[in-house]
């Protein structure tokens, strides 16, 4: 079974309580609700007929936001659907390289197409700066590379200048920017402008993370038009429902609202990450790792680096109804790691107090 954060309803059944009674720090979602008028306006769309099979208006809206022609855009049923189609192309090209630890959905998608792939250790320590430029050993053979920027689960961030040399080395470069809007509101760190002059690049985006709408399942790919037309020809005809499509249109057709919202998230993420990680480092035996995003890794005590944190994760769930993200399915991590996602100050303080009880200094 594919392990993912945010399994709120399953946890509620285990704990015998309503989902609203649980604090979910396992899924990297923002804790704020969008303006009510924006949410309601999407529900007023006409869903008595099929969506436009070409998603013309939607692709225009996304393309306008990124200053790209609409034929460089393909909406999808969340980033996961688009990861599946990117993996299909990767399987046809050759060996995929994935920096470890890596998001398990890439491996799921590659296995679906019987693709060849290899993971390699991406070195990081508590002293590693998240903007370090190391990405892939120069002598490692491969045809395709998968990059999450910011990296999931470490939260490391690369600049376009650091990623651009990959386009000369690999036959296909897949960059998943699902978390980037939370980190970089003005899009200056996105590699999406490079797709116009390089058909070796696929950029994957999602509205799920920055707008807390995982239930709507909306993402999009930015890539060469010929590649996207091939995907469109073989996938389901209506992967994005009318409500999700209209929501994205309403959001992206108001770029000033979009930018103000992302700037708010960027300030919140930086402020709360610093507040929480400093207290965990100072007052518990857990070790936090630097991150640029709204999540960060914690490791077991320096004196017992291989000690499992699964018992801690279970205790946080059972005793405090706080969900933490297991790292057992992140290749290269394992049970001595957990990932924690940020929330409001009140909820972050509650999580910190629980950790102090269960893992004192």
C-alpha positions in Angstrom: 0.0 0.0 0.0 1.3 3.4 -0.9 2.3 5.3 2.3 1.4 9.0 2.3 0.9 11.7 4.9 -2.6 13.1 5.6 -4.5 9.8 6.2 -6.8 11.7 8.6 -9.9 9.5 8.2 -8.0 6.3 8.7 -6.4 7.8 11.9 -9.8 8.9 13.1 -11.2 5.4 12.7 -8.2 4.0 14.7 -8.6 6.5 17.5 -12.4 6.4 17.5 -12.8 10.2 17.2 -13.8 12.8 14.6 -11.1 13.9 12.1 -11.5 17.4 13.4 -10.1 16.3 16.8 -6.8 15.3 15.2 -3.8 17.6 14.5 -2.3 16.4 11.3 1.4 17.3 11.1 2.0 14.4 8.6 0.8 16.2 5.5 2.5 19.4 4.3 -0.6 21.5 4.0 -1.1 25.1 5.0 -3.3 25.8 8.0 -5.3 28.7 6.5 -8.5 28.8 4.5 -8.9 30.7 1.3 -11.4 33.6 1.2 -15.0 32.2 1.3 -16.0 34.1 -1.9 -13.3 32.3 -3.8 -14.3 28.9 -2.5 -18.0 29.4 -3.1 -17.5 30.8 -6.6 -16.0 27.5 -7.7 -19.1 25.6 -6.5 -21.3 27.8 -8.8 -19.8 26.3 -11.9 -22.0 24.3 -14.2 -21.2 20.7 -13.6 -24.3 19.3 -15.4 -22.2 18.9 -18.6 -18.8 17.4 -19.3 -15.7 19.6 -18.8 -14.1 21.1 -21.9 -11.9 18.2 -23.1 -9.2 20.7 -24.1 -9.4 22.7 -20.9 -8.8 25.8 -23.1 -9.7 28.5 -20.5 -7.8 26.7 -17.8 -4.7 26.3 -19.8 -4.8 29.9 -20.9 -5.1 31.0 -17.2 -2.1 28.8 -16.1 -0.1 29.9 -19.2 -0.8 33.5 -18.6 0.4 33.2 -15.0 3.7 31.6 -16.1 4.0 33.8 -19.2 3.9 30.7 -21.4 1.7 29.7 -24.4 -1.2 27.5 -23.4 0.1 24.6 -25.4 3.0 24.2 -22.9 0.5 23.5 -20.2 -1.4 20.2 -19.3 -3.7 20.1 -16.3 -3.9 16.9 -14.4 -5.6 15.0 -11.6 -3.1 16.2 -9.0 0.7 16.0 -9.5 0.4 12.2 -9.0 -1.3 11.6 -12.3 1.3 13.7 -14.1 4.1 11.8 -12.3 2.7 8.7 -13.8 2.9 10.1 -17.4 6.4 11.5 -16.8 7.5 8.0 -15.6 6.1 6.6 -18.9 8.5 8.9 -20.9 11.3 8.1 -18.5 10.9 4.4 -18.9 11.1 4.7 -22.7 14.3 6.7 -22.5 16.5 4.6 -20.1 17.7 4.6 -16.5 16.2 7.1 -14.1 18.3 8.5 -11.2 16.6 9.6 -8.0 18.5 11.4 -5.2 17.9 9.5 -2.0 15.9 10.1 0.2 13.2 10.6 -2.4 9.4 10.8 -2.7 8.0 7.2 -3.0 5.5 8.2 -5.7 8.3 8.5 -8.2 9.3 4.9 -7.6 5.6 3.8 -7.7 5.2 5.4 -11.1 8.4 4.0 -12.5 7.5 0.5 -11.4 4.2 0.8 -13.1 6.0 1.1 -16.5 8.7 -1.5 -15.6 11.3 1.3 -15.8 14.9 1.0 -14.9 15.9 3.2 -12.0 18.6 3.7 -9.5 18.8 5.8 -6.3 21.9 7.4 -5.0 22.6 9.1 -1.6 22.0 12.8 -1.5 24.3 13.9 1.4 22.9 16.1 4.0 23.7 16.9 7.6 22.4 19.3 10.2 25.1 21.7 9.0 24.3 21.4 5.3 22.9 24.6 3.9 19.7 24.0 1.9 21.0 25.9 -1.1 24.1 23.7 -1.6 24.5 23.0 -5.3 25.4 19.3 -5.1 22.8 17.4 -7.0 24.3 14.3 -8.7 27.7 12.7 -8.8 29.3 13.5 -12.2 30.3 9.9 -12.9 27.0 8.3 -12.1 25.5 6.7 -15.3 21.9 7.5 -16.1 19.5 9.0 -18.7 16.8 10.7 -16.6 17.0 12.6 -13.3 14.1 13.3 -11.0 14.4 16.4 -8.8 11.9 17.8 -6.2 12.5 21.4 -5.6 12.3 22.1 -2.7 13.5 18.6 -2.1 11.0 16.2 -0.4 11.6 15.2 2.4 14.7 17.4 3.3 13.3 20.8 2.2 16.6 21.6 0.4 16.2 24.3 -2.3 18.1 24.7 -5.6 18.4 27.7 -7.9 17.7 27.5 -11.6 21.4 28.1 -12.2 22.2 24.9 -10.2 19.7 22.8 -12.1 20.4 24.1 -15.6 23.6 22.0 -16.2 21.5 18.9 -15.8 19.8 19.7 -19.1 23.1 19.3 -20.9 23.9 16.0 -19.1 20.6 14.1 -19.1 18.1 13.2 -21.9 15.2 14.0 -19.6 15.0 16.2 -16.5 11.9 16.0 -14.4 11.6 18.8 -11.8 8.7 18.6 -9.3 7.9 22.1 -8.0 4.9 21.2 -6.0 6.2 23.0 -2.8 7.9 25.9 -4.6 5.1 28.4 -4.3 5.3 28.3 -0.5 9.0 29.1 -0.7 9.2 31.4 -3.7 6.2 33.6 -4.2 7.5 35.5 -7.2 8.5 32.4 -9.2 12.1 33.5 -9.6 13.4 30.1 -8.6 11.2 28.1 -11.0 12.8 26.5 -14.0 9.5 26.6 -16.0 10.8 29.4 -18.3 13.4 27.0 -19.6 10.9 24.7 -21.2 10.5 27.0 -24.2 14.0 26.3 -25.4 14.5 22.8 -24.0 12.3 19.9 -24.8 14.2 17.7 -22.3 12.6 19.4 -19.3 9.3 18.5 -17.6 8.1 20.7 -14.7 5.4 19.4 -12.4 3.2 21.8 -10.3 0.4 21.5 -7.8 -2.1 23.8 -6.1 -2.6 21.3 -3.3 0.2 22.3 -1.1 -0.1 26.1 -1.2 -3.9 26.3 -1.0 -4.8 23.3 1.1 -7.0 21.7 -1.5 -5.8 18.1 -1.7 -9.4 16.8 -2.1 -9.8 18.7 -5.4 -6.8 16.9 -6.9 -5.4 19.6 -9.2 -1.9 19.9 -10.7 -0.4 20.7 -14.0 2.6 19.9 -16.2 4.8 22.4 -18.0 6.6 20.8 -20.9 7.1 20.8 -24.7 3.8 20.8 -26.6 4.6 17.6 -28.5 5.2 15.7 -25.3 2.0 17.0 -23.7 0.0 16.1 -26.8 1.3 12.5 -26.5 0.1 12.3 -22.9 -3.3 13.8 -23.8 -3.8 11.2 -26.5 -3.5 8.2 -24.2 -4.9 9.3 -20.8 -8.4 9.6 -19.5 -10.4 12.3 -21.5 -11.5 14.3 -18.4 -8.9 14.0 -15.6 -9.9 17.3 -14.0 -13.4 17.8 -12.8 -15.4 21.0 -13.5 -15.2 22.3 -9.9 -11.4 21.9 -9.6 -11.0 23.5 -13.1 -13.1 26.5 -12.2 -11.3 26.9 -8.8 -7.9 27.1 -10.6 -9.2 29.6 -13.1 -10.7 31.8 -10.4 -7.4 31.7 -8.5 -5.0 32.3 -11.4 -7.2 34.9 -13.1 -6.5 37.1 -10.0 -2.7 37.2 -9.8 -2.6 39.9 -7.2 -4.6 37.8 -4.8 -2.4 34.8 -5.7 0.8 36.7 -5.0 -0.4 38.2 -1.7 -1.5 34.8 -0.5 1.9 33.2 -1.3 3.8 36.0 0.3 1.7 35.4 3.5 2.6 31.7 3.4 6.3 32.4 2.9 6.4 34.7 5.9 4.4 32.2 8.0 6.6 29.2 7.0 9.8 31.0 7.8 8.6 32.3 11.1 7.0 29.1 12.4 9.9 26.8 11.2 12.4 28.9 13.1 10.2 29.0 16.2 9.6 25.2 16.3 12.9 23.8 15.2 14.9 26.0 17.7 12.7 24.6 20.6 13.0 21.0 19.5 16.8 21.3 19.2 17.1 23.0 22.5 14.7 21.1 24.7 14.5 17.5 23.3 16.9 14.8 22.3 15.7 15.0 18.7 17.8 16.6 16.0 16.2 18.8 13.3 17.6 19.4 9.8 17.5 22.7 7.9 14.7 23.2 5.4 13.4 25.9 3.2 9.8 24.7 3.2 6.8 24.1 5.5 8.2 20.8 6.7 11.4 19.5 8.2 13.1 16.3 9.2 13.8 15.1 12.7 16.3 12.4 13.6 16.7 10.2 16.7 19.1 11.3 19.4 22.8 11.9 18.4 23.8 9.3 21.0 21.5 6.7 19.4 21.4 7.6 15.7 19.7 4.3 14.7 17.0 4.3 17.4 13.5 3.9 15.9 11.1 6.8 16.2 8.1 4.7 15.3 7.1 4.3 19.0 7.3 8.0 19.3 5.1 8.5 16.3 2.5 6.1 17.6 2.6 7.7 21.1 2.0 11.1 19.5 -1.0 9.7 17.7 -2.5 7.7 20.6 -1.8 10.0 23.5 -2.1 13.4 21.9 -3.9 12.8 18.6 -1.1 14.4 16.6 0.0 12.7 13.4 3.6 12.8 12.3 4.9 11.5 8.9 6.7 8.2 9.0 9.8 8.1 6.9 10.0 4.3 6.5 9.1 4.5 2.8 11.5 7.3 2.0 14.4 5.4 0.4 17.6 6.3 2.4 15.9 7.3 5.7 13.9 4.7 7.7 12.4 4.4 11.1 14.9 6.6 12.9 13.5 9.6 11.0 10.2 11.5 11.1 8.9 14.5 9.0 7.0 17.3 10.8 4.8 19.8 9.0 4.1 23.3 10.2 0.8 24.6 11.4 -0.5 27.6 13.4 1.5 28.8 16.4 -1.1 27.3 18.7 -0.8 23.9 17.1 3.0 24.1 16.8 3.2 24.8 20.5 1.0 21.9 21.3 3.2 19.6 19.2 6.3 20.9 20.9 4.9 20.4 24.4 4.0 16.8 23.5 7.5 16.1 22.2 9.0 17.5 25.4 7.0 15.0 27.4 7.9 12.0 25.2 11.5 12.9 24.3 12.9 15.1 27.0 16.4 16.6 26.7 
